[in-house]
């Protein structure tokens, strides 16, 4: 997702969507970011980890082949 600010700059909204085994979905967290860099994604993924998403029942992570997200996930959930 992207949002346009008053000065017409486009900024990404990073979103983590959780899907439970029963198929129900919920937004786990989101962040208005400066870019889709690894540093920005690392902040979002670390926030999930600090809020007790330790990855013990984490079965699958799906993305759009974003290099920044891949790097962040490898750092937090090796």
PLY file of the C-alpha trace (Angstrom):
ply
format ascii 1.0
element vertex 78
property float x
property float y
property float z
element edge 77
property int vertex1
property int vertex2
end_header
0.00 0.00 0.00
1.09 3.58 -0.52
-0.17 6.88 0.81
0.40 10.33 -0.67
1.33 13.14 1.67
0.37 16.76 1.24
3.54 17.47 -0.74
2.62 14.62 -3.14
5.38 12.21 -2.10
4.36 8.59 -2.12
5.29 6.55 0.97
4.77 2.82 1.54
2.66 1.37 4.32
4.27 -1.86 5.49
1.65 -4.37 6.65
1.81 -7.74 8.43
-1.40 -9.71 7.97
-1.91 -12.76 10.16
-4.01 -15.71 9.01
-5.06 -18.28 11.58
-5.64 -21.97 10.86
-9.40 -21.35 10.72
-8.85 -18.87 7.87
-9.59 -15.73 9.88
-7.36 -12.77 9.06
-6.19 -9.84 11.14
-3.71 -7.03 10.69
-0.90 -7.78 13.14
0.86 -4.47 12.64
1.45 -1.75 10.09
3.88 1.12 9.68
4.08 4.23 7.50
7.65 3.98 6.20
10.10 6.06 4.22
10.91 3.12 1.93
10.71 -0.66 1.69
14.31 -1.03 2.84
15.56 -3.80 5.09
15.95 -1.30 7.95
12.28 -0.27 7.72
11.10 -3.88 7.53
13.42 -4.82 10.40
11.68 -2.23 12.58
8.27 -3.74 11.77
9.37 -7.37 12.23
11.18 -6.55 15.48
8.00 -4.89 16.72
6.11 -8.14 16.10
8.79 -10.12 17.92
8.77 -7.74 20.90
4.98 -8.11 21.07
5.46 -11.86 21.64
5.23 -13.20 18.07
8.24 -15.44 18.66
7.60 -17.58 15.61
6.96 -20.84 17.48
3.73 -21.46 15.52
4.81 -19.51 12.44
4.35 -21.82 9.46
4.58 -19.59 6.42
5.64 -16.09 5.41
4.45 -14.81 2.04
5.72 -11.67 0.36
6.08 -10.09 -3.07
9.80 -10.99 -3.27
10.78 -7.84 -1.36
14.49 -8.04 -0.59
14.17 -5.81 2.46
11.55 -8.07 4.03
13.59 -11.20 3.29
16.63 -9.75 5.03
14.62 -8.62 8.05
12.95 -12.00 8.45
16.30 -13.78 8.24
17.60 -11.55 11.04
14.62 -11.97 13.40
13.31 -15.45 12.52
16.32 -17.46 11.32
0 1
1 2
2 3
3 4
4 5
5 6
6 7
7 8
8 9
9 10
10 11
11 12
12 13
13 14
14 15
15 16
16 17
17 18
18 19
19 20
20 21
21 22
22 23
23 24
24 25
25 26
26 27
27 28
28 29
29 30
30 31
31 32
32 33
33 34
34 35
35 36
36 37
37 38
38 39
39 40
40 41
41 42
42 43
43 44
44 45
45 46
46 47
47 48
48 49
49 50
50 51
51 52
52 53
53 54
54 55
55 56
56 57
57 58
58 59
59 60
60 61
61 62
62 63
63 64
64 65
65 66
66 67
67 68
68 69
69 70
70 71
71 72
72 73
73 74
74 75
75 76
76 77
